[in-house]
Amino acid sequence: MRDNVDGSPDTGRRPGIWSRAYLPITVANLTVVATVGFGGLALVAGLSTIAEDLGNVRLLPWVFTGYYAASAIAVVVAGPVIDAVGVRRTFRVTGIWLLLFTGAAAAAPSMLMLVLVRTLQGFGVGLVFAVSTATIGLGYPHYLRPRAFAAQSVVFGVMGLGGPALAGAMLAAGGWRVIFVAQLPVTMIALVSGWVTLPTIRDRPARIQTDWRGTWLLTLVVGCSLAAVSQVGVSWWAAGAATVLTAVVMRAYWRHSGLVDAPVLAREHLTRFPLQWVHVTSGMAIFIVVGSDNFLPLYVQTARGQSVEFAAFTLVFAAVGWTMGSLIYSRLLVGWRESEVIRLGCWLLIPSLGLAGTTVALIDWPLPVLFGALTVIGVSVGLVTTAGLTLLQANGQQAEMGRLSAAHEFVRQLAIMYGVALAGAILLLVIDVRVGDVDAVRDVIAGEDIALGSETNDAIRYGVVWAYVAVGMFAMGCLLAGTSLVRRTRRLAP
């Protein structure tokens, strides 16, 4: 196995991830990822049923907001825990945690209780993300990590895309509580499979050093970020104030992390070469795909006059492309250096974004052209993120793998939130400037069946186009970062 600065893979004939040596780790990792992938989006199909059953509709958005906020915090908290007690022990606690609070969600008697246990379930999901990424770094040799990440991407994508449809069948059969109950046996399979087989780096657990102040500061970062996103198009001054406060708290954490011995998120795990380049390129790629994809269903439904169901189908293409990109790297580009794969993905982003944006701008261009461009965007992001994770873990020590993986997952969570915020801000700003009918558009985004005029539909189209212009500028920055990474790794290569 070769673990130099660029993490070049060893392509000799060796056991695969489904071989006897690695099968229990693979099964445990993929089954728990399947549970998370299904649970993340499946509940969307049951929101109306939940509201009808439990009432208190004002709290309904927090079923997801609390879930994702807790997940982002748990990702960071899990890093030092994994490095102190190992993946195996952390996985055991994580599996039991998910079982308890998934079961509690199924039995929730009120909306308030559902929000509470769903938030606690989200904390367990964040632990899963951190444990899963660290497991690949600790449980597989370097040459197998791209295939392990690709398999994880396939499972997560299939369950994420198929979750709402499968949940629809469950709703018809037994109601929204069945969606939670169905996750329990899959989690049990993962727990049994990984109980004694997941890697452990310590015979005895070390003392967990908890950076409470740093954890609270990062919690504020996530909370302020969510506040900024939620206020886009509702109150611009509140969104701006929350954004400024986010920057202030991030600065406060940065200062704090330089003053303590064991910060929950260490500076070196963000800035050490080549880690900072991995964070930047992967974070920007995810930011780009979210910003370019998130509001396309609205455009397809309004400007193109398609049904809500058809418009929702628009989200499939980037997700499928992401999975394809992971598979392409793990199967076809095994002889490439990770930095070169990252640069290739950055290159592909620019023409595919240009084609997608042009198709949106020119209303007479057929939608299949847009769908093809979205697929290539997804492939680009799959290449960048999978190669980035492999390079990141190739340049980390076993004793820091948990914190290293957690730092990267936290960057990805922030990229998703900021990508949604940017696209939404641009879209609503353009609509406000052109027609001033922002409230009606926001109601359509929320799922209400409202007919918009042709002028508003055109404003939506222009808003999406300008969002593509903005993310295209970030794509140029991503390419510059990827090119710089290649040049630096070539100079450092033996």
N, C-alpha and C positions, 0 to 999 in steps of 0.2 A: 504494500500500500504506500502511495506517495502523498506526503502531506507537506509539500513545500508551499511557498507563499501564494502560488496560483492554484494549488490543489489539483494538479493534473491527474486524471484518472488512470488507474492500472486496469488494462483491458484484458488481462489474462483470463483463462477459463477457470472460473471459481463458482462456488455454490450461489444460487440465486435467492431472492427473498422468499420464495416458496419452497426452498429446500428444507430438509429435515432440521438442519442446524438453526434456521431462522424462522421456521413456520409458526411456532407459538408467539414470537414477538410480532410477526406480521399480522396474525389473526387478532391478537389483542389490540394492536394499534388501529387496524382498519375497522374493527367492529365498533370501538368507542368513537372513532371519527364518523362512522355511519350514523350513530345515534345523534351526535352533535349536528351533522349535516341535515338530518331529517328534522330534528327539533327546532332548528333555527328558523326555517321558513314554513314548515307544515302548519303551524298555528294560524298563519295568515288566512287560510281557508275557513277557519272556525271563528273568526272574530265576531261576525254578526250573531252567530249562535251563542257565543259567550256573553255578549251584551244582552241578548234577550233573556238568557238564563239567570245571570247574576246582577243585572242592572248596573247602576252607578257608572254610566257610559263615560263620564268625564275622566275616569281613571284608566280607560281602556288603552290609550297610547302607551301608558307606563308598563303595560305587559311586555312591550318590546324595549322601551327606553331603559328601564331598570335592568333588564336582561343584558343588553349590550354594554351599558356602563359598568356593571359589575364584572363582566367578562374582561373588559379592558384593564381594570384594576387587578384582577386575579392573575392575569398574564405576567405582570411585573412582580407581584408578590411571590409567585411560584418559583421564580428564578433562584433566589437564595435558598429556598426550602429544598429544591431539587439538588443543589450543590451540597447541601448539608447532610441530607438523609438519603439521597439517591432517588433514581427514577422509580424503582420498584415500590418503595414505601409510599412515595408521593402518589403513585398510580393507585395503590390500594385505597388510600384516603379519598382520592378523587372519585373512584368508582362507587364507593359507599356513599359519598356525599351526593352524587348524581342520583343514585337509587332512592335515597331518602327524600330529596326535594322534588324529584320527578313524581314520585308517588304522592307527595304532599300536594303538588299542583293538581294531580288528578282528582284529589278529594277536596279541593278548596271550596269552602261553603259560600264565599263572598268575593266580590271583585277586589277589595282591599287585601284579603288574604292571598288571592291569586297573584297580585302584583308583588307581594312580599316574597312568597315562595318562588315565584318566577325569577325574581332578582337573585335569590340565593342559588337557584339552579344556574343562572348565568355566571355566577362566581365559579361554580364547578366547571362550566364550559370553558372559562378562561384557563382554569387549571389543566383541562384536557389539551388545549392548544399548546401550552408550554410543555407539558409532559410528552405529548406526541412528537413535537419537534426535537426535544432533547433525546427522546428514545431513539430516533433515527441517528442522531449524532453519536450516541453511546453504544447502540446495539448492532449497528452495521458497519462494516469496513467502508472506506471512502468510495470504492468503485460501485458499491450497491446503493449508496444514498440517493443518487438521481432516480433510480428505479423505485425506491421506497417512497420518495416524494411524489413521483408520478402516480403510483398506486393510490396514495393518499388523496391526490387531486382528483383521480377518477371516481373514487368512492364518495368523496365530499360533493363533487359535481353531480353525480347521479342522484344521490339522496337529496341534495338541495333542489335540483330541478324537478325530481319526481315526487318530492315531499308534498307539495300542495295538492297534486292529483291524487296521491295515495290517501292524503288526509281527507279529501272530498269523499272517497269511498268509505272511510271510517266514520265520517259524520253521518252518512246515510245509514250506516249499520248500527251505530251506537252512541252518537253524540260526540261532543268535543273532548270529553274526558278520556275517550278511547285513544286519542292521539298521544296522550301522556302514558297511558297504560302500555301501549305498544312499544314504547322505548325501554321498558323495564327488562324484558327477557334479553334484548340485544346487549344492554349494559351488563347483565349477568354473565353472558357469554364472554364478553371482553374481560370482565373481572376474573373469572375462573381461568381463562387462558393466560392472562398475564400475571397472576398472583405470585408465582414463583419463577417465571421464565424471563421477565423483563430484566434488563441489565441493572446491576447495582455496583457502585464504585466504592462502597464502604461496607465493611463487615459490621462496624458499629456507627450509628449515626452521630454526626458532630452536632454541637450546639447551634441552633438556628439563631442567627443574629438578625433581629428585627429592627429595621430603620423606620420607626413609627412616624417620625416627622417627615421623612422623605415620602413615605406611603401616603400620608395625608396631603402633601403638596401635589403629588401626582394624581390623587383623587380629585383635587380641585382643578387640575388641568383638564381631566376628562369631563368633569361637571361643567366647567366653563365652556369647553368646546361643544358639548351637547346643547348648552343654552344658546350659544351662537348659532348653531345649525337650526335649532327649533324656532328661532326668532327671525330667520331669513324670510322676507316677504310679509312678516307680521308686524314687526317693529324694527325698522332699520337702525335706530339709535341704540336699541337694546342689543341687537346683534353686534353692532360695532363695539359697544361697551364690553360685551362678553368676550369678544375677540381680543381687545386690548388687555382685559384682565387675564385671559389665558396666557398672553405673552409675558405679562408681569410675573405670574406664578411660575411659568417655565423658567424664567430668569432666576427667580428665588430658589427653585430647585437646583438649578445648575450651580449656584453659589453654595448651596447646602451640600451637594455631592462632593465638592472639593474640600470640605471641612471635616467630614466624618470618615472613619476608617472603612466601614462596610455599608455604603449607600445601597438602597434597594435597586437602583439603576446606576451603575458605575460609569463614570465618564469614559474610561478606556474601552468599554464595550460599545461605545458610540463613535469614538474618534480614532481608535487604533487602526492602522492600515492592515488589510484592505477593508476593515469592517465598515468604516464610514462611507466608502464608495458603494458597498452592498446596500446599506441602509438608504442611501440617497437614490440609487437607481431603482431599487425595488419599491421604495416608498413613492417615488414619482410615477413609476409605471402603474401602480395600483391607483394612485390619485387620478391619473389620466383615464384609465378604463372606467372608473366610477363616474368621473365627471362627464365622460362622453356617452355613457350608457344609461345613466340613472333616469333621465327625463325623456328618453326616446319613446317609451310607450305613450306619453302624453302627446308627443308630436304625431305619432302614427295614428292615434285615435282622433285627433282634432284636425290637423292639417291634411292628413291623408284619408280621413273619413272611414277608418276601419273600426271594427268592433273592439270592445274592451278586451275580450278574450284573445283576439288576434294581436292587439297591441301589447299585451302582457308577454306574448310569445317572442317579442323582440329581444327580451332579456336573455333568451336562451343562447344566442349566437356567440356573444363574447364569453360566456361561461364554458360553452363547448370548446371554443378556440383556446381558452386558458388550459383546459385539460389536454387538448391536442399538443400545445406547446410543451407541456411537461413530458408527454410521451415522446415527442420528437427529440427532445434533448436526451432523454434516458435511453433511447433506442438507436437513433441515427447520428447523433453528434457526440458519441462517447469518446472519440479521439480528440475532441476540441478542448481547449482550455476554457474554464468557466468564464473568464473575463471576455473571451472572444464570443461566447454564446450570449453574454449580456449585451455586448455591443451589437450583435446581429439583431437581437430583439429590439434594441433602441432604434436601429436603422429602420426596421419594418414598421415601427409605430408611425413614422412621419408620412409615408405615402398612404397607408391605410386610413389614418385620420383625415388626410386630405381628401381621399375618395369618399369617405363617409360624410364629411362636411359638405362637399360639393353636391352629393346626392340629396342631402337635406335642403340645401339652398335652391337647387333646381327641381321644382316640384314635379316635372315631367319625367325625371329619371326613375326607372323602376325600383321598387323596394328590394328585389333580390340583390341588386348591386350594393345597397346599404347593408343587407344582411351578410354578404360576402366580406365587405370591408370590416364589419364588426367581428367576424370570425378571425380575420387576420390580426386585428387589434388584440383579441384574446390570445392568439398564438404568440404574439410578441410579448405580452405580459407573462404568459406561461414560461417562455424561454428566460426572461429576465429574472423572475422570482425563483424559479427552480434552480437555475445555475447560481443565483445569488445565495440561496440557502446552502447549497453544496460548498461554495467557496467560503462562506462564513464558518461552517463547521470544520472545514479543512484547516482553518487557521485558529482554531480554539483548542484549549486543553480540556481534558476530561473533567477536571475539577471545576471548570467555569462554564461547562456546556449549558447548564440550566439558566444561568444569568445571561449568557450570550444569546441563547434562543429567545428568552423572555424579552430582552431589549429589542430584538428585531421584530417580534410579534407586536410589541407596543407601538413601534414606528408604523407598522402596517395598519393598526387600528386607527391611529391618528390620520393616516393618509386617507382612509375610507371616509372618516367624518369630514375632513376638510374638502375632499373631492365633491361630496354631496353639497356642502355649503357653497363652494364656488359656483358650481353649475346652477344651483337654485337661485343664488343671488343674481347672477347674470341674466338668467331667464326672466325672473320677475322684474328686474330693473328695465329690461328692454320692453316688456309688456306694459309696465307702468308709463314709460316714456311715450310709447306709440299710441296706446288706447286708454290707459288708466283703469283697465278692468281686471285688476289683480285679484280681487276677492272671488270673482267667479272662477278664475283659473285655479285658485287655491282649492276651491270646493271640488273641482274636477280631479285635481291631484289626490284629494282625500277620498275619491271614489264615488262622488255624487253624480247622478245622471243629469247633467245640465247641458243644454244646447248653446254653443257659443257662436257668435257671428263670424263672418268671413274675415273681418278686419282683425278680430282677436286671434283667429286661427293663423293668420299671416304673422301676427306679432309673436306667437309661440314659435313659428318656424324660424323667424329671425333671431329669437332668443337662443334657440338651440344652436343656430349657426355661430353666433358670437361665443357661445360656450365652447364650441369646437375650436374657434380661433384662440381662445385662452388656453385650452389644454394643449393645443398645437405648440404654443410657445414653451410650455413645460416640456413637451416632447423634445424640442431642440435642446433644452437644458439637460434632459436625460441622456441624449446622444453625446453631448459634450462630456458628461460625467463618465459614460461608458467608454468613450474613446480615451480619456485620461487614464482610466483604470487599466486598459490594455497597454498603453505606453509605459506606465509605471511598473506593471508586472513583468513586462519584457525586460526592462532595465534590471530588475531584481532577480530574474530567473537565472539559474546556474548555466 
